[in-house]
Amino acid sequence: MRSFLLAAAAVAALTGASSVRAQVQPQTVVTPALFDAMFQDHAVLQRGRPIKVWGRAAPGAAVSVSLGQAQIQATAGADGVWRATLPTLTAGGPYVLTARSAGASQSVSDIMIGDVWLCSGQSNMEFAVRQATNAESEIGAANDAKIRLFLVGRSSLPAPSAAPRAVGQWRVTSPQSVRDFSAACYFMGRDLRRAEDVPVGLIAASWGGSIIEDWLSRDAVEKLGGHQEALKALDAYARDPGQGDAIWRRVTQDWWRTNDPGTKQGWHLARTNDADWAPILAEGFWESTVPGLATFDGIVWLRKEVELTAAQARQAATLELGPVDDADVTWINGQYIGGQQGWDTPRTYAVPAGTLKAGRNLIAVGVLDTNGGGGAWGPAANKRLVLADGTTVSLSSGWRHRVAAPLGDLPNPPRTPWIGGSGTTTLYNGMIEPLGAYGLKGMAWYQGESNIGDYVGYRRLLPALFADWRARFENPEMRMLVVQLANFGPMASQPTNSYWAALRESQRTVVKADPKAGLAVAIDIGDRYDIHPTNKLEVGRRLALEARRLDGETQPVSPQPVSVTRAADGVHIRYSASAQLVAYGSNRPVGFELCGSDNACRFVDATLSGDEVVLSSVMASDLRVRFCWADSPVCNLYGPAGLPAVPFEAEIR
């Protein structure tokens, strides 16, 4: 299968037009002159490491900084930026942090020393406490003043801001502050606070539907390679949006001309006879409105004819198509009108005078769907051609469609690099870079749904994110916690290739290779009908267990295979002795597959024997084992503390 990067916010479309993304706007915080905006009342500073603080003063000015009994001197550079490193402190507080320079003074109070975690990702990390299971009870009980919350407002920038920006505000945990905060992050922090009895600071910076590339810095993207065109266009867009748009329009059109069979065959031209094209409704995802497209991802062309009078045809117009999932190229009478990405972005294109003609006019739209819902799905009433004189021509019916190419036949499409969530570096610029080198213990990452089509590339992207953020926060020991994708989508009665399973395996292998990373397995707490499962309390618990394990504590973990070997009685999958394996709901574990040299896989019987699972019916041609390999697999193998065994794929040794 060819890897395929998802277009903007593609996976969010799986839940339809309603999104669970918290609509948090960047907060405006009055920032005094001396301290950076991260240093506010109620902040938590990281224990056990030198404490870095910074801010601005007059160029060359001396700055005196104190925290409790500790004091240090700094000098502002030519740009006015000063930086100081205070000594390591143990957990405690509250303290007052003060900076003085040239007669000016600024103090921030109620500062705690504890553990600080950054939580990031897409909508399942953004998912708020108010949306979680048992929300009202959890919100009502949120009264621990030693848990501090910092919610980063949504911000997408083509380049880092030259001026310091306030992106959020430290708040003491309360029913009011916790309601819109990340549920998985809060529940993780609460468990850590209860277990370790130290103050906890939680920074939440997420964007629903976002791809991992948008969370990487420019340096990290350049090191990865393969993004030169996107970075060139992004640079141009930062200087002049019109210039950047022109560059990217050429890139997009070249991709469609080179890779789309419909464009090659002239389906945007009137000469194409569409009499045998099938009707399609003007609203709703094609998965739910066209039986033949119930599971289709790829390119579908839509066409409609419009009759205009000579007076109407002489005018300029605006074409309104509503949202298109995920990307489109739109033509009228063989002329390119526009193209855009973003599953929930309404398409509104200017139609220059001279494009329309008296009589028959052809509107042709190529639609690329990468996952979940596809098509021009907005209300039919919102599809129209609005002429310059205000006349409205309805486009609510009469559409026809034809499939051009399935997803697997297509190479990676270009993704508009400055669109927040599906771009390149824009979320890093807007939401991570402004945090500076704020002291962190670790990160919790819940993302991957929007990258499932590029599961191979994810094996490079995720470790690149680890390295990038460890450098950003100047902490090579920074813990990296990853939530493995939960079960979602159709169940399978036969072994099947699954993008979701493949992405989970990428997450597993990356985490396994990093001694400072931990994996929270969620294969049993998803919802196959909803990409946003509400049981974030258990996600938080499993993240907290992994955080404590990485601190050297003896904690239960999700069982992972130690070895997979062939023997006379079958294939033996050995787990560690501490795995304490148990099969729930059956006298044997289920979900194991054997795969041969032809890549065909089959379910096989398994028996549980101590710390081993033994697979029978083995053939000489079997090369690999897969476990819980589906979008929504049935998995009944567990370890201690109710933790499910990790889905995996492994070669037989």
Disulfide bonds with the S-S distance in Angstrom:
Cys119-Cys185 2.16
Cys595-Cys601 2.01
Cys628-Cys635 2.05
